[in-house]
Amino acid sequence: MSGAEKVALYHRLERGDVPPSIAITLPLKLLSGVIYATLTLVFLRRHRERVKDSYSSLERVHLRWLVWLGAGASAIWAIAVVSNVLEATGISAIGVGDDLIALGMAVMVYGIGYMGLRQPEIFRFDTAEYRVPVELRVSREQRAPSPTPAADEPSMLESESTSPRYERSGLSDREARRLKDQLTAIMDNERPWRDSDLTLADLADRLDTTPHKVSEVLNSQLSLTFYDFVNGYRVREVQRRIAAGDARRVTMLALALDAGFASKSTFNVVFKKHTQQTPSDYRQAAGV
C-alpha cells in the first residue's frame, strides 16, 4: 500500500470497519502464537531430562532461563489476545495493546542478552545428539593371513560381524562392553567425578572416543543417564566418608563439595534419590 492507503486503512480500523482479510487472519495469528508458546513449554519439560545426558551438575546449565523465556513469550501473546478482545468490544483504544506488546518484546530481548552474559554455558551446550560416522577398524590380525579356525572356534571377523551394532553410531556390542570397562576403570581409578563441572564431552576425551558413544554405553550397558551415573559415584563417596567417621570432623556440605557436588540443594535431592534417605537421616542411621 501507498502511504495514503495505509492512513486510510488505519482510519477505517478506528471506525471499526475491519476488512474481511484482517478479520480472519488476526484470530488465526493469535491462535498460532498461543499454540506455539504452549508447545514451547511442553518441549521445555522434555529438555529438562535430555540435559542430564551430557552434564553431571546442572547448576550452571539449569533451564530457568528457558522457563523465563517461555513465560515471557506466553505473557506477550496473552497481552495480544486480551488487548484485541478489549479493542473489539470497545473497552480499550486501538494501539494501546500494540504499545504493551512492543514494551514486552523489548524487555524480553534485553533479558535474553543479560542471561547470555550471565550464563554463557547455555550457548555452548555439548550435546550427545549428533551423528558419528561409522569407523572401519581392521585389526592387524585380520589383515594378515591366519590359519583357518576350527569349526567350534568362530573367527574374530565372524564374531564382530554377528555381534549387534547400534544403529546410529556403528558401535558394536563388543566395543560397547570394552568402553564400559574402560569407563568404570577411569571412574574408579582417576575419580573424574570429583570435578563438579564434568561433562559427557570431558569423559569422552579421557576415553578417546565420542560423546555419543559414551552416551550409548551408559544407556544400553548401564541403563543410566550421564547425570545419574556420575552422581552415583559422588553419593557413594559421601557414604564411604560417613562410614569412615569423616562426618564427625567436617560438615555434610563439605563432604558433598569434596565429592563433586556443586550445591547443597542438588546434593540433598540426588542423595535422597539414590539412598531413599536425606543426608541427615542417613548419617543418624549410621550412628555418626
ZIFENBEL-V874003 format. One line per field, one symbol per residue. ss: DSSP state (~ for helix, > for strand, _ for the rest). psi: psi as a letter, one per 30 degrees, with the letter a starting at -180 (. if undefined). A space follows every 10 residues. Layout:
BEGIN
ss: ???
psi: ???
END
This chain:
BEGIN
ss: __~~~~~~~~ ~~~~_____~ ~~~~~~~~~~ ~~~~~~~~~~ ~~~~~~~~~~ ~~~_>_____ ___~~~~~~~ ~~~~~~~~~~ ~~~~~~~~~_ _____~~~~~ ~~~~~~~~~~ ~~~~~~~~_~ ~~~_______ _________~ ~~~_______ _____~~~~~ ~~__>_____ _>~~~~~~~~ ~~~~~~~~~_ _~~~____>~ ~~~~~~~___ ~~~~~~~~~~ ~~___~~~~~ ~~~~~~~~~~ ~~~__~~~__ _~~~~~~~~_ ___~~~~~~~ ~~~~~___~~ ~~~~~___
psi: lleeeeeeee eeeefgikke eefeeeeeee eeeeeeeeee eefeeefeee ffffkfkgeg glgeeeeeee eeeeeeeeee eeeeeeeefg elkkfeeeee eeeeeeeeee eeeeeeefif ffghkjlfil kkkkkjjjle eeekkllkll egjkleeeee ffkkkkeffg kleeeeeeee eeeeeeeeef hfffjfgkle eeeeeefhal eeeeeeeeee efhlleeeee feeeeeeeee eeefgfffel leeeeeeeff kfleeeeeee eeeffgllee eeeeffg.
END
